[in-house]
Amino acid sequence: MNASPDDPVGSPESHIDWDAEGIETELGWSLQAMYQGFARSASGAVASVPGGPRGYQVLVAITTEPVSSQLALATRLGIDKTAMTYVIDALESDGLVERRPDPQDRRIRQVHPTHKGRALLTTSRQSLRDVEELLMRDLDADERRQLRFLLARVALGAGDMDAASATIDTSLEQPIAAPERSRRRGTTSPDHNRTSEQQ
């Protein structure tokens, strides 16, 4: 068993034999295991949001990024256009969002959050943060913050893989990485939206 020399005795890393190149050293396995663990609890954390995780992502996007059309949101979040229509319909029925004509082109309907939608996002986000803290319980505060930063950087670069690889299945719906939109508030902190949504 060969742990990293910097790993504290008894830490999860100290039980991983990196030289053996076992399944736990594979990035794909780690990402899948982490996502499955997260998804099981995260669905409950956002159960009060119509559309579940998709509805939550819509609320995050429309409260932290420039105004978007329904189609642009579907592309941005990697959600099928038809499914997005159902998600927006459900959010609108609960008074969480409203569709308004684009001032520049009234044929386009923009999606805006309501005060009720912002309030629900605040409570749902805190519930989701609690799930994240549980998932990352083996990491200290600095490690958790660093993991969020690193995952965000990798996610933003993942959109460039289509141009770099001929093996990408382009038929799958994929989120569009748009760091210039995520940074529009003038901060790089992964938790900045917790306060910015109340502005």
DOVO-227330 format. One record per residue (C-alpha): residue number from 0; residue in three letters; x, z, y. Coordinates in steps of 0.1 Angstrom, whole numbers, plus 5000, padded with zeros to 4 digits. Each point is the difference from the previous one (the first is absolute). Layout:
N
R   resi   resn      u      w      v
R    NUM    ALA      X      Z      Y
...
This chain:
199
R   resi   resn      u      w      v
R      0    MET   5000   5000   5000
R      1    ASN   5016   4989   5032
R      2    ALA   4983   5013   5032
R      3    SER   5013   4992   5035
R      4    PRO   5026   5025   5011
R      5    ASP   4979   5008   5030
R      6    ASP   4969   5009   4980
R      7    PRO   4993   5038   5000
R      8    VAL   4999   5016   4965
R      9    GLY   4964   5000   4987
R     10    SER   4988   4973   5023
R     11    PRO   4980   4971   4985
R     12    GLU   5030   4977   5007
R     13    SER   5023   5022   4979
R     14    HIS   4979   4991   4969
R     15    ILE   5004   4962   5004
R     16    ASP   5028   4983   4982
R     17    TRP   5007   4972   5025
R     18    ASP   5028   4985   4980
R     19    ALA   4977   4994   4970
R     20    GLU   4978   4978   5022
R     21    GLY   4968   5014   4984
R     22    ILE   4965   4992   5012
R     23    GLU   5000   5027   5026
R     24    THR   5029   4982   5018
R     25    GLU   4979   4968   5004
R     26    LEU   4985   4996   5035
R     27    GLY   4969   4982   4986
R     28    TRP   4992   5029   4977
R     29    SER   5006   5026   5027
R     30    LEU   4978   4982   5025
R     31    GLN   4972   4996   4975
R     32    ALA   5002   5036   4989
R     33    MET   5000   5012   5036
R     34    TYR   4971   4978   5009
R     35    GLN   4979   5010   4970
R     36    GLY   5005   5036   5008
R     37    PHE   4992   4995   5036
R     38    ALA   4969   4978   4993
R     39    ARG   4984   5025   4977
R     40    SER   4999   5026   5028
R     41    ALA   4998   4978   5030
R     42    SER   4967   4985   4990
R     43    GLY   4984   5034   5002
R     44    ALA   5017   5008   5033
R     45    VAL   4983   4970   5017
R     46    ALA   4967   5001   4980
R     47    SER   4981   5007   5032
R     48    VAL   5011   4967   5014
R     49    PRO   4977   4970   4991
R     50    GLY   5021   4976   4980
R     51    GLY   5024   5028   4989
R     52    PRO   5037   4992   5005
R     53    ARG   4992   4965   5014
R     54    GLY   4976   5015   5026
R     55    TYR   5027   5026   5009
R     56    GLN   5026   4972   5005
R     57    VAL   4976   4981   5023
R     58    LEU   4994   5031   5021
R     59    VAL   5038   5006   5003
R     60    ALA   5006   4964   5010
R     61    ILE   4972   4997   5026
R     62    THR   5010   5033   5016
R     63    THR   5037   4995   5002
R     64    GLU   5005   4962   5005
R     65    PRO   4988   4973   5024
R     66    VAL   4963   4990   4996
R     67    SER   4996   4976   4970
R     68    SER   4973   4978   4986
R     69    GLN   4986   5007   4965
R     70    LEU   5020   4970   4986
R     71    ALA   5033   5012   5016
R     72    LEU   4994   5035   4986
R     73    ALA   4995   4986   4965
R     74    THR   5033   4981   5002
R     75    ARG   5018   5030   5015
R     76    LEU   4989   5024   4974
R     77    GLY   5001   4976   4970
R     78    ILE   4962   5004   4993
R     79    ASP   4979   4971   4988
R     80    LYS   4979   4985   5028
R     81    THR   4968   5006   4981
R     82    ALA   5009   5035   4991
R     83    MET   5009   5007   5036
R     84    THR   4966   4989   5011
R     85    TYR   4984   5027   4977
R     86    VAL   5025   5026   5013
R     87    ILE   4992   4993   5036
R     88    ASP   4963   4999   4993
R     89    ALA   5002   5034   4984
R     90    LEU   5020   5015   5028
R     91    GLU   4977   4985   5026
R     92    SER   4969   5013   4982
R     93    ASP   5014   5036   5002
R     94    GLY   5007   4995   5038
R     95    LEU   5038   5001   4995
R     96    VAL   5008   4966   5014
R     97    GLU   4982   4974   5020
R     98    ARG   5004   4962   5002
R     99    ARG   5003   4985   5035
R    100    PRO   5004   4964   5012
R    101    ASP   5036   4991   5009
R    102    PRO   5000   4995   5038
R    103    GLN   5021   4969   4996
R    104    ASP   4980   4985   4972
R    105    ARG   4965   5014   4994
R    106    ARG   4999   4983   4966
R    107    ILE   5025   5026   4988
R    108    ARG   4989   5035   4993
R    109    GLN   5025   5028   5007
R    110    VAL   4999   5033   4982
R    111    HIS   5002   5031   5021
R    112    PRO   5000   5037   4989
R    113    THR   4973   5024   5013
R    114    HIS   5005   5036   5009
R    115    LYS   4985   5010   4967
R    116    GLY   5024   4976   4982
R    117    ARG   5030   5016   5018
R    118    ALA   4988   5035   4991
R    119    LEU   4996   4991   4963
R    120    LEU   5035   4984   5000
R    121    THR   5015   5032   5014
R    122    THR   4985   5021   4972
R    123    SER   5007   4975   4973
R    124    ARG   5036   4995   5011
R    125    GLN   5006   5037   4997
R    126    SER   4985   5001   4965
R    127    LEU   5022   4971   4991
R    128    ARG   5031   5017   5014
R    129    ASP   4992   5030   4978
R    130    VAL   5001   4977   4970
R    131    GLU   5033   4985   5011
R    132    GLU   5015   5034   5004
R    133    LEU   4990   5009   4965
R    134    LEU   5014   4967   4986
R    135    MET   5033   5006   5018
R    136    ARG   5001   5037   4992
R    137    ASP   5035   4997   4984
R    138    LEU   5015   4987   5033
R    139    ASP   5008   5021   5030
R    140    ALA   4986   4992   5034
R    141    ASP   5029   4978   5010
R    142    GLU   4999   4981   4967
R    143    ARG   4963   4994   5004
R    144    ARG   5004   4986   5034
R    145    GLN   5029   4978   4989
R    146    LEU   4980   4987   4970
R    147    ARG   4972   4990   5023
R    148    PHE   5024   4982   5023
R    149    LEU   5017   4982   4971
R    150    LEU   4968   4989   4983
R    151    ALA   4987   4987   5034
R    152    ARG   5031   4980   5005
R    153    VAL   4999   4985   4965
R    154    ALA   4963   4992   5004
R    155    LEU   5005   4982   5033
R    156    GLY   5028   4979   4984
R    157    ALA   4979   4992   4969
R    158    GLY   4980   4974   5019
R    159    ASP   5032   4979   5004
R    160    MET   5004   4997   4962
R    161    ASP   4977   4970   4998
R    162    ALA   5026   4979   5019
R    163    ALA   5029   5015   4980
R    164    SER   4986   4996   4965
R    165    ALA   4984   4971   4981
R    166    THR   4986   5024   4974
R    167    ILE   4974   5017   5023
R    168    ASP   4964   4995   4990
R    169    THR   4986   4989   5033
R    170    SER   4964   5000   4986
R    171    LEU   4999   5037   5004
R    172    GLU   4986   5016   5031
R    173    GLN   5029   5018   5017
R    174    PRO   5001   5022   5032
R    175    ILE   5018   4984   5029
R    176    ALA   5029   5021   5013
R    177    ALA   4997   5002   5038
R    178    PRO   5025   5025   5014
R    179    GLU   4995   4988   5035
R    180    ARG   4963   5012   4998
R    181    SER   5008   5033   4983
R    182    ARG   5026   5008   5027
R    183    ARG   4977   4992   5029
R    184    ARG   4996   5037   5009
R    185    GLY   5037   5002   5008
R    186    THR   5010   5023   4973
R    187    THR   5016   4998   4965
R    188    SER   4988   5033   4986
R    189    PRO   4979   4994   4968
R    190    ASP   4976   5027   5011
R    191    HIS   4995   4989   5036
R    192    ASN   4966   4986   4993
R    193    ARG   4987   5035   4993
R    194    THR   4999   5006   5038
R    195    SER   4998   4965   5014
R    196    GLU   4966   4994   4984
R    197    GLN   4986   5028   5023
R    198    GLN   5011   4982   5032
